[in-house]
Amino acid sequence: MSTRPAGSTIKPLAIYAPAFENNLITWSSIMDDSPVKKVKDEKTGQERDYPKNYDSDLKGYQGPMLIIDALKVSKNTIPVRLSDLLTPKVSYDFVTKELGITTLTPASGSNGATLALGDGGFKLHELTAAFQIFGNGGYYTQPKMYTKVTDSEGKVILDATTRSKHQVMSSQTAYIMNKGLWSVVNDGGSGRAAKLANMETIGKTGTSNDRKDLLFMGATPYYVAGIRYGHDDNKLTIAKNLYSAHIPVWQKIMTEVHKGKNPAVFELNDDGVVEMAYCTESGGLAHSGCPKQGKGYYKATDIPAPCTIHPQL
């Protein structure tokens, strides 16, 4: 029932999915990891760069980088830039009208930081339910806390066994987002500790300001689950040696939940999606002259142009 910041777990829902859906980005689009503006620090009163990345203390800003890498390592700058391109209203309408997020007001929805960085209050079960769209092809079903309630004579008082679902984004966007969130867990991303044995896993990490909340939203072909890790009073910063403790907790819980389940991978509709090689330097489609290449997933209707910074061999 309580509300807590969503941190970076909001990025796939409010920013990346709508950006892919509206063809603002592709898998290999390149955007600038650099400060968007200067703001006054509430604690010191001095101007500082905004936004700060979670890893700024270690790496600073990295300049131009691939969209998929920004998602994988959870950059803050690029989602803020995407929020400006989308406009906060598009993000707000998507998460409130399509994904069942009830705690945002129009005023908070006009704030790019709320939607790009997860400031403000969110209910954990609503965030968790919203993540189902990345494992089932883009469909949202409202969560219920019960299946059926009967009286002492077996008469059904409440029945939630039949629930309607509706598609909130294209199957192409859902497929691409699934692959992107796969990289967060399986390709050196921030959620690598969540990986389950013999069970394909996707997910996204989240950290609130001052590290008072640690979150992880993850899904397998069987279940979606979310965890918030922090102090009950939400006043104390989590100790530094516990910054990654929530992900192994999620992994252990889900390992128990999946006992007895057959190994599985996501079986999503890939119609209209093409797998192609791209140049990791330009983001364009790779050719024989590109020294470093990656594998990307694209809508068949939104494929990037060939790389132009390397001569073909």
Secondary structure, 3 states (H helix, E strand, C coil): CCCECCHHHHHHHHHHHHHHHCCCCCCCCEEEECCCEEEECCCCCCEEEECCCCCHHHHCCCEEEEHHHHHHHCCCHHHHHHHHHHCHHHHHHHHHHHCCCCCCCHHHHCCHHHHHHCCCCECHHHHHHHHHHHCCCCEEECCCCCCEEECCCCCEEEECCCCCEEECCCHHHHHHHHHHHHHHHHCCCCCHHHCECCECCEEEEEECHHHCCEEEEEECCCCEEEEEECCCCCCCCCCHHHCCCHHHHHHHHHHHHCCCCCCECCCCCCCCEEEEEEECCCCCECCCCCCCEEEEEEECCCCCCECCCCCCC
